[in-house]
Amino acid sequence: MSNGNSVTLVGNVTRDPELRFTPAGQANATFGLAVNRRWQNRQTNEWEEAVSFFDVVCWREMAENAAESLSKGSRVIVTGRLEQRSWEQEGQKRSKVEVVADEIGPSLRWANAVVTRNERRTGDAAGQSFGQAPPPTEPSFSADEEPF
């Protein structure tokens, strides 16, 4: 990404993806991601741990594939960008920062995965205006993961 706003996270899915559709019919999925950081305290030699929680948002085919493939406890790698969303609730302004995913994949560090390529969807105009073939669809995957 050229704007300098990119993030890569590796963590465990904290809740099953929730698939929704916009009024125009565009798929959207959201799920939680817990990222653990572990280090050894130099004074005590004890291991310490901190957990950060993120909301991940994905769109279109990736949203449908994530909803079909991911479940609570799945270990994934997410790359994307940070985006702040604001709204008003009960007269108070609220905002949150979310990760808008560009790619999601299984972490193969402690698990294996079977990747099944989806068939191309018809009517995809992306890239066709320049005489190019439509981009490949995102693969779906399932993995036997260690518990969170």
Rosetta blueprint (number, residue, H / E / L):
1 M L
2 S L
3 N L
4 G L
5 N L
6 S L
7 V E
8 T E
9 L E
10 V E
11 G E
12 N E
13 V E
14 T L
15 R L
16 D L
17 P L
18 E E
19 L E
20 R E
21 F E
22 T L
23 P L
24 A L
25 G L
26 Q L
27 A E
28 N E
29 A E
30 T E
31 F E
32 G E
33 L E
34 A E
35 V E
36 N E
37 R E
38 R E
39 W E
40 Q E
41 N L
42 R L
43 Q L
44 T L
45 N L
46 E L
47 W E
48 E E
49 E E
50 A E
51 V E
52 S E
53 F E
54 F E
55 D E
56 V E
57 V E
58 C E
59 W E
60 R H
61 E H
62 M H
63 A H
64 E H
65 N H
66 A H
67 A H
68 E H
69 S H
70 L L
71 S L
72 K L
73 G L
74 S L
75 R E
76 V E
77 I E
78 V E
79 T E
80 G E
81 R E
82 L E
83 E E
84 Q E
85 R E
86 S E
87 W E
88 E E
89 Q E
90 E L
91 G L
92 Q E
93 K E
94 R E
95 S E
96 K E
97 V E
98 E E
99 V E
100 V E
101 A E
102 D E
103 E E
104 I E
105 G E
106 P E
107 S L
108 L L
109 R L
110 W L
111 A L
112 N L
113 A E
114 V E
115 V E
116 T E
117 R L
118 N L
119 E L
120 R L
121 R L
122 T L
123 G L
124 D L
125 A L
126 A L
127 G L
128 Q H
129 S H
130 F H
131 G L
132 Q L
133 A L
134 P L
135 P L
136 P L
137 T L
138 E L
139 P L
140 S E
141 F E
142 S E
143 A E
144 D L
145 E L
146 E L
147 P L
148 F L
